[in-house]
Amino acid sequence: MDTTKKIKVVQLGLGSIGTSCAKVVLNKNGFELVGAVDVAEDKVGTDLGDLLGLNRKLNLEVSADVQKVLAETEPDVVLHTTQSFVDVVFPQLETIIASGTNVVSSTEELLFPQLKYPELTRQLDTLAKKYEVTVLGTGVNPGFVMDTLAITMTSVCTNVRKVTAERYVDASKRQLSLQKKVGTGLTVEEFHNLINAGKLGHIGMKESVALIAYALHWELDTIEESIDPVVAEEDFITPYLKVKKGQVAGIKNVGHGWKDGQEVIALDLRMYVGAQNPHDAITIEGDPPVHLIIKDGIFGDLAAVAMLINVAPIVIAAEPGLKTMADLPIPRAFL
Amino acid sequence: MDTTKKIKVVQLGLGSIGTSCAKVVLNKNGFELVGAVDVAEDKVGTDLGDLLGLNRKLNLEVSADVQKVLAETEPDVVLHTTQSFVDVVFPQLETIIASGTNVVSSTEELLFPQLKYPELTRQLDTLAKKYEVTVLGTGVNPGFVMDTLAITMTSVCTNVRKVTAERYVDASKRQLSLQKKVGTGLTVEEFHNLINAGKLGHIGMKESVALIAYALHWELDTIEESIDPVVAEEDFITPYLKVKKGQVAGIKNVGHGWKDGQEVIALDLRMYVGAQNPHDAITIEGDPPVHLIIKDGIFGDLAAVAMLINVAPIVIAAEPGLKTMADLPIPRAFL
C-alpha cells in the first residue's frame, strides 16, 4: 500500500473510546482526522480540540450531521464508536455505508453479528457490497484477546480438542466507565436487576465464542453464557468508587461452546476491583498443546483504541462486504 | 468455504517434515492425499504406507515425476517440503505453479524471499498470477513464533518502539535432524567451519526480521544476524547423541533490525541440548506494552507440520500471487 498518502478518518461517537481514538489518530503519521460526529447537545458545535482537552483549537467542529460530514470530507474510513448492539447501530451503519465509506466499529455485537441478527447481517453485507465498502466490528475484547488471538494460536496444532481463554482484569486500574460496567459498588441485588435489564456487564461474550467456532469450522450445538457478581471480601477504594465488603467488586462472565455434547470452547472473563494476578491466558488442548500467558493482561482501554485504528488500513484494502476478524489479514500496528 | 469437499493434496518431499505432513493429512477429515513425490532412489516406487511405517498399503506409489503426478491427480495444493533456499527450490516451484497448483512451502527463505532474491521473487509472483495460483512460505519458525505472532501482538498498540521475541528450545526433546542442525556434539571449531560453509544452523532468521518490518511498514537501515555456539557446561546424553563438556550443545542465533540508528527488532533463538526453562516469549515495547510467554515453547516438530497444513485452505482461497503470512487471513486450525 501507498503509506505516503494519509488515511482520512471521520470519528463517529465521542464517548470514552471515541475521544481516545481521536487523540491517537491526531498523533499518528498515517492518518488525518477530517471530521468528528456526535449527537450529544453539549458536544455539538464545540471545537474538537476543546472537547479533547487539548490546549489548542483543531478548527474541527463537532457535528451532529453524519451525512453532511461524510459528504464534505469524503473519508477513507469511519471509526464508529457509539453503542454495543447491532440493531441499535444498524441505521448509523446504513448511513455510513450508503455514503460509500468503510467502517471500523467498536459495536461489540458486530464482532459476529450473524449470531443474533442473521437478517440484519445479510442486509449489511449486501449494502456493503453494493456501495463497495468493508465493514468490521472489532476491539480488544471482544475482538482480540479471547477470540482472534485464540484462533491464531490454534494454527500450530494438527488437532484441536478445546479452546480456553481467560482474562482477569483488575478493574481498579481501569476507567470509571469500566468499573460502572462491571457493577463495582452495587449490592448483589442491584447487580442482578441491572444484568437482567441488560444495563450492565460485558457485551460480546457469545460473539467471541461464535467467532472462534466460525473460524475453526466447528458447528456448535449451543453457546451458553453465565454472568455472576464477584463479591468484595474486604473494603476497597478506587480512584472513583468505594466498595464495601459484601458489595459487588465486579463481574465473572463465562462463555461456553458445546459441540457433540462436549465443551469445546470456554472463555472466562473476570473484571473486578482488587483482582489478584491480573493476566490473559489462552490454552489450546491439541497436538501439540499450547499454553500462552500475557503478563498483567493487555491494557484494555488503550488496546481497544489501538485495534480500531490499526485495522483501518486492512479494512480499507479488503474486498467489499461485512467481514469478521477471521476473514481479514493478520492485524498489526500501523504507522 | 465448502468444507464438505475435501482438499486434494500432493506431498512433495518426503523427508522428516514431509513424511509427518503426509501422516497428518491422512488423518484429517478436510484433506485427501492424492500423490507423493520424492527423488530419493530408495523412496521412488515404494508404497507410501510402507514408507510412512503404517501397517497398511495406501496404494499410493512414491513418484519422482512431479509433473506427471500433478497432471494425473489435479490437486488443490502441493505441500512442498524439500530444501531451505529459494534459488535451490526455484525450479521446483516453477514446475508446480506452471501446473496450475497452489503451493504451501516449508522453504525457510520463502517466508520473505524479497530479502535475498528480489528478481526471483518478482518472477514467482508473475508466474503465480499468470497461472492463477497462490504461493506461500511458512512454518513455525520461521513462519509463526518469532514473526507472524509477534506482528499480531503489535495490533493492540497505538505505538510500537521495539519488537523482541525469544525462543529457547531444549534440543534434547527434538528430532535428531534438529540436533544435527544446531551442531550438537561438534567441537567449537567444527561448528564454525560448518556455519561458514552454510551447512549448519537455523535458516530464516533475517527473513523473520524482514517480515516483521514489512508488516509494520518499517524501512530498516540494516538487518544483522549473529550465530554462536552454546558450549556444554557438562556432559549430556540425548536419545541420539552424546555431548561432552566443552563440545557444542547447540546454537544461539540472534537477528537484529535497525531503523534510524535504533535496534527496533531483536529475535533471540537458542536451541541446545539441556536448555533450562524452554519457552517462547514476545515483548512489544509500545503503548500499551505487551509481554507474552508460551510455557515450554511451541513444540516445533509437529507445529511446523500443522502450520503447513492449516494454511492450505487459506492459500487456496487467496488471490493469486506470491504471498507472505502478513498478507493472508489469520491462520487457524483446519478440520
Boltz contact constraints between the chains, C-beta under 6 A:
constraints:
  - contact:
      token1: [A, 3]
      token2: [B, 217]
      max_distance: 6.0
  - contact:
      token1: [A, 24]
      token2: [B, 158]
      max_distance: 6.0
  - contact:
      token1: [A, 140]
      token2: [B, 156]
      max_distance: 6.0
  - contact:
      token1: [A, 151]
      token2: [B, 332]
      max_distance: 6.0
  - contact:
      token1: [A, 152]
      token2: [B, 152]
      max_distance: 6.0
  - contact:
      token1: [A, 152]
      token2: [B, 330]
      max_distance: 6.0
  - contact:
      token1: [A, 154]
      token2: [B, 332]
      max_distance: 6.0
  - contact:
      token1: [A, 154]
      token2: [B, 333]
      max_distance: 6.0
  - contact:
      token1: [A, 155]
      token2: [B, 307]
      max_distance: 6.0
  - contact:
      token1: [A, 155]
      token2: [B, 310]
      max_distance: 6.0
  - contact:
      token1: [A, 155]
      token2: [B, 331]
      max_distance: 6.0
  - contact:
      token1: [A, 155]
      token2: [B, 332]
      max_distance: 6.0
  - contact:
      token1: [A, 156]
      token2: [B, 140]
      max_distance: 6.0
  - contact:
      token1: [A, 156]
      token2: [B, 298]
      max_distance: 6.0
  - contact:
      token1: [A, 156]
      token2: [B, 303]
      max_distance: 6.0
  - contact:
      token1: [A, 156]
      token2: [B, 306]
      max_distance: 6.0
  - contact:
      token1: [A, 156]
      token2: [B, 307]
      max_distance: 6.0
  - contact:
      token1: [A, 157]
      token2: [B, 306]
      max_distance: 6.0
  - contact:
      token1: [A, 157]
      token2: [B, 333]
      max_distance: 6.0
  - contact:
      token1: [A, 158]
      token2: [B, 24]
      max_distance: 6.0
  - contact:
      token1: [A, 158]
      token2: [B, 306]
      max_distance: 6.0
  - contact:
      token1: [A, 160]
      token2: [B, 333]
      max_distance: 6.0
  - contact:
      token1: [A, 215]
      token2: [B, 332]
      max_distance: 6.0
  - contact:
      token1: [A, 216]
      token2: [B, 333]
      max_distance: 6.0
  - contact:
      token1: [A, 217]
      token2: [B, 3]
      max_distance: 6.0
  - contact:
      token1: [A, 217]
      token2: [B, 335]
      max_distance: 6.0
  - contact:
      token1: [A, 288]
      token2: [B, 299]
      max_distance: 6.0
  - contact:
      token1: [A, 288]
      token2: [B, 302]
      max_distance: 6.0
  - contact:
      token1: [A, 288]
      token2: [B, 303]
      max_distance: 6.0
  - contact:
      token1: [A, 291]
      token2: [B, 295]
      max_distance: 6.0
  - contact:
      token1: [A, 292]
      token2: [B, 294]
      max_distance: 6.0
  - contact:
      token1: [A, 293]
      token2: [B, 293]
      max_distance: 6.0
  - contact:
      token1: [A, 294]
      token2: [B, 292]
      max_distance: 6.0
  - contact:
      token1: [A, 295]
      token2: [B, 291]
      max_distance: 6.0
  - contact:
      token1: [A, 298]
      token2: [B, 156]
      max_distance: 6.0
  - contact:
      token1: [A, 299]
      token2: [B, 288]
      max_distance: 6.0
  - contact:
      token1: [A, 302]
      token2: [B, 288]
      max_distance: 6.0
  - contact:
      token1: [A, 303]
      token2: [B, 156]
      max_distance: 6.0
  - contact:
      token1: [A, 303]
      token2: [B, 288]
      max_distance: 6.0
  - contact:
      token1: [A, 306]
      token2: [B, 156]
      max_distance: 6.0
  - contact:
      token1: [A, 306]
      token2: [B, 157]
      max_distance: 6.0
  - contact:
      token1: [A, 306]
      token2: [B, 158]
      max_distance: 6.0
  - contact:
      token1: [A, 307]
      token2: [B, 155]
      max_distance: 6.0
  - contact:
      token1: [A, 307]
      token2: [B, 156]
      max_distance: 6.0
  - contact:
      token1: [A, 310]
      token2: [B, 155]
      max_distance: 6.0
  - contact:
      token1: [A, 330]
      token2: [B, 152]
      max_distance: 6.0
  - contact:
      token1: [A, 330]
      token2: [B, 330]
      max_distance: 6.0
  - contact:
      token1: [A, 331]
      token2: [B, 155]
      max_distance: 6.0
  - contact:
      token1: [A, 332]
      token2: [B, 151]
      max_distance: 6.0
  - contact:
      token1: [A, 332]
      token2: [B, 154]
      max_distance: 6.0
  - contact:
      token1: [A, 332]
      token2: [B, 155]
      max_distance: 6.0
  - contact:
      token1: [A, 332]
      token2: [B, 215]
      max_distance: 6.0
  - contact:
      token1: [A, 333]
      token2: [B, 154]
      max_distance: 6.0
  - contact:
      token1: [A, 333]
      token2: [B, 157]
      max_distance: 6.0
  - contact:
      token1: [A, 333]
      token2: [B, 160]
      max_distance: 6.0
  - contact:
      token1: [A, 333]
      token2: [B, 216]
      max_distance: 6.0
  - contact:
      token1: [A, 335]
      token2: [B, 217]
      max_distance: 6.0
